[in-house]
Amino acid sequence: MTPSDAGQPELLATRAAYDTVAEDYADLLRDELAGKPLDRALLGAFAELVVEGPVLDAGCGPGRIAAHLASLGLDVRGIDLSPGMVAVARRDHPELRFDVGSLTALDLPDASFGGVLAWYSLIHLPPDQLRVAVEELARVLRPGGPLLTAFQVGSGTVRVDRPYGHDVELHACRLDPDELAELLGQAGVPVVARTIRAPQAWERTPQAYLLARREG
């Protein structure tokens, strides 16, 4: 958590919630990718577009997606707002690097990553901070590098009741694919492909995936 984030109650609440649910979250979703061939295909396409350099998993949670990307041959580093999530990621995937960090103030050099992933991590940002996060992700991405993001489609903010069996406060924003694509384009990372699928299992809304590439 950076000083600029510390004054934002929404981010403080999100961090506290994920610190609490980290263990159960990791257990519940540990093998989720095995039943989602479309997700694996999109992650595979993202991996193939990475030409060189490390990949940033921005909002990595317990590290399951980072580990999958590593299994595809990528050099992956993860960051997450929640120290609890980072602790689980380090325990479960000791061969990878995970650090506590904020999407709105990345403590990383410009153009330092060959690819950036934001897998269901932008949904926890207050609306006024979404543009900031997109600009930060674009800043650390090398020219020509891919950026892949996944999120729930919709508008507004919803309260998640008793997430992962815990009595904590957690809110998530539904995002409009066109609006997020516009933000990415304005940040110099135009969208080159988009996928929207129907909800599955416990999902209540369509799911969207935007694949973009850094200009230059």
Long-range contacts (C-beta under 8 A, 24 or more apart in sequence): 1-81, 1-100, 1-102, 2-102, 2-104, 2-105, 2-107, 4-102, 4-104, 4-105, 5-81, 5-102, 5-104, 5-105, 8-126, 8-129, 10-124, 10-126, 10-171, 11-81, 11-102, 11-104, 11-124, 11-125, 11-126, 11-129, 13-169, 13-170, 13-171, 14-81, 14-82, 14-124, 14-170, 14-171, 15-81, 15-82, 15-83, 16-168, 16-169, 17-163, 17-166, 17-168, 17-169, 17-170, 18-61, 18-80, 18-81, 18-82, 18-84, 18-85, 18-170, 19-82, 19-83, 19-84, 19-85, 20-84, 20-166, 20-168, 21-163, 21-164, 21-165, 21-166, 21-168, 21-170, 22-62, 22-82, 22-84, 22-85, 22-87, 22-88, 23-84, 23-88, 24-164, 24-165, 24-166, 25-61, 25-62, 25-85, 25-164, 26-61, 26-62, 26-64, 26-88, 26-92, 28-164, 29-61, 29-62, 29-64, 30-62, 30-64, 32-64, 33-64, 33-65, 33-68, 36-200, 38-195, 38-197, 39-150, 40-68, 42-148, 42-150, 42-195, 42-209, 42-211, 43-68, 43-69, 43-72, 43-117, 43-148, 44-72, 45-211, 46-115, 46-117, 46-146, 46-148, 46-211, 47-72, 47-73, 47-74, 47-115, 49-115, 49-145, 49-146, 49-211, 49-213, 50-74, 50-114, 50-115, 50-145, 50-146, 51-114, 51-144, 51-145, 52-114, 53-112, 53-113, 53-114, 53-115, 53-142, 53-145, 54-112, 54-113, 54-114, 55-113, 55-114, 55-115, 55-116, 55-117, 56-108, 56-113, 56-115, 56-116, 56-117, 56-137, 56-140, 57-117, 57-119, 58-103, 58-106, 58-116, 58-117, 58-118, 58-121, 58-137, 59-103, 59-118, 59-119, 59-120, 59-121, 59-122, 59-124, 60-85, 60-86, 60-89, 60-98, 60-121, 61-85, 61-89, 61-121, 62-88, 62-89, 62-92, 63-88, 63-89, 63-90, 63-92, 63-93, 63-96, 63-98, 64-92, 65-117, 65-119, 66-93, 66-96, 66-98, 67-92, 67-93, 67-96, 69-117, 70-95, 70-96, 74-115, 77-113, 79-103, 79-106, 80-121, 81-124, 103-133, 103-136, 103-137, 104-129, 104-132, 104-133, 104-136, 105-136, 106-136, 106-137, 106-139, 106-140, 108-140, 109-140, 110-139, 110-140, 111-139, 111-140, 111-141, 111-142, 111-143, 112-140, 112-142, 113-140, 113-141, 113-142, 113-145, 114-142, 114-145, 115-141, 115-145, 115-146, 115-147, 115-148, 116-140, 116-141, 116-145, 116-146, 116-147, 116-148, 117-147, 117-148, 117-149, 118-147, 118-148, 118-149, 118-150, 119-148, 119-149, 119-150, 120-150, 120-151, 120-152, 122-149, 122-151, 122-173, 122-175, 122-180, 123-151, 123-152, 123-172, 123-173, 123-174, 123-175, 124-171, 124-172, 124-173, 125-173, 126-173, 127-157, 127-173, 130-173, 130-175, 130-180, 130-183, 131-183, 131-187, 134-180, 134-183, 134-184, 134-187, 134-189, 135-187, 137-187, 137-189, 138-184, 138-187, 138-188, 138-189, 138-214, 141-189, 141-214, 142-214, 143-214, 143-215, 143-216, 144-213, 144-214, 144-216, 145-213, 145-214, 146-211, 146-212, 146-213, 146-214, 147-184, 147-189, 147-211, 147-212, 147-213, 147-214, 148-209, 148-210, 148-211, 148-212, 149-180, 149-209, 149-210, 149-212, 150-207, 150-208, 150-209, 151-175, 151-180, 151-207, 151-208, 152-203, 152-205, 152-206, 152-207, 152-208, 153-177, 153-196, 153-205, 153-206, 153-207, 153-208, 154-205, 174-205, 175-208, 177-208, 177-210, 180-210, 181-210, 181-212, 184-210, 184-212, 185-212, 188-214, 188-215, 188-216, 189-213, 189-214, 189-215, 190-215
